[in-house]
Amino acid sequence: MKKISINNIFRRSWDTFTQDWKIFLSAGLIISIVAFLTELKFDSSSFYTASEFFIKLIGGLLSVFLSLGLIRMILNRIRGKKIALRNLFENISLKLYFSFLIVGIVYAIIIGFGFIALIIPGLILMSGLYMTQYLVADEKAKVMESFSKSWKLTKGNRWRIFFFLILIGIISIIGALTLVGMIVVIPFISIASTYLYNDIVSGGEVRAHEEVTSEDKEGENE
């Protein structure tokens, strides 16, 4: 089992971000605006109105779509393919979207129960199952398959993944202080998380040169 290097992941993530900063900042802006609109309330009541609930629901579903698109765009980028902002919205089928959504919901439920039981099981589950949505986005893994495969892939790296999650959590808190900060932080932590996944599943840079799908090749030839 290859041991991941957190320092190396953050270094490469920053290099990737700065090389395509216009695209990533634009993606961060779009995602931040959707998140901001989702949190809007039109009155001081502690209850959501029907219209507010509807906006929140649509915003949440759209945020999931954008998260999926961002992961797939970053995967293409770190594997040697040129990217454009439109890639954020491309090649996402309903089946893939709902698999990604369901996996995210199940992951949150499992982690929640883990923390209710005891803190340590929650931490272990959070780290061991962190690859689930990335496996769906990348390999179109089925729901149960993504959980079992994530658990196997993360063996030997779970405490490193936990430390990584602590770091990106701190970065997210800092970024959340301002909208401008989130525009930078959202794509950066997505890049870092995707590098983490890529390194774990295949040694990162090896796969970057070996794996380009036939669909991607056709896109380059157009």
FENDAKA-V200653 format. One line per field, one symbol per residue. phi: phi as a letter, one per 40 degrees, with the letter a starting at -180 (. if undefined). A space follows every 10 residues. Layout:
phi=???
This chain:
phi=.cccbcdccc cccccccccb cccccccccc cccccccccc bcacccbccc cccccccccc ccccdccccc ccccdcccbg bcbadcccbc fbcccccccc ccccccdccc cdcccccacc dccccdccbc cdccccccbf ccdccccccc ccccdgbccc cccdcccccc cccccccacc cccccdcccc cccccdcccc caggcccdcc bbcccccccc cc
